Amino acid sequence: MNATDKRVIRTKKAINDALADCLLENNLESITVSKITEAAGVSRMAFYYHYEDIYDLYNQFEFEFFNDFKNLFHESPSHNYRETMSAMMDFLKDNASAVKYFSLISKNRLFRSELASVIEEKFTEIVMFEMGITELNDYLKYFIAYHSGGMYSVFINWIESNFSYPKTEILDLIKEIDERCDPLYHK
């Protein structure tokens, strides 16, 4: 079967979602193939067609999640601040179980580091595009680091609240803060 076949994609997504949900309540060592296949609604044969065992599933799950997250904006880069933050929030919420596992439960700090990095990278691109510059001076580097750190904290709080605050209100809050900071960029 082709990896782009819709059935393969659906099956792997169901298995990954089941793993993410199981990881919220169990450590990896106590998760069984039976538990995953039952939760995913797939056969053991389907599981073993794609994965050698639970550890292979976890390794592929982790790799694909971080790869998808890092490449979130590479296919359709946007210099629109609200669109960029909205796309990031959609990814976080669409992958809620994995996000909660990686950011709140796992001892792996890769997710928080990647989130901070992606936010700062995209924010830097937007600032440079909006200002029509190709290089940042030291002032802008520090200001962007501070500003993107605040956005990172907002996203972490949103994740920790189980995405309870409405996305549009968070986007409005970020926009309001950004507009208040705009004059500081032109120092």
Secondary structure, DSSP 8 states (H G I E B T S, - for coil): --TT-HHHHHHHHHHHHHHHHHHTTS-GGG--HHHHHHHHT--HHHHHHH-SSHHHHHHHHHHHHHHHHHTTTTSS----HHHHHHHHHHHHHHTHHHHHIIIII-S--HHHHHHHHHHHHHHHHHHHHHHT-SS--HHHHHHHHHHHHHHHHHHHHHHHTTT-S-HHHHHHHHHHHHHHHGGGGG-
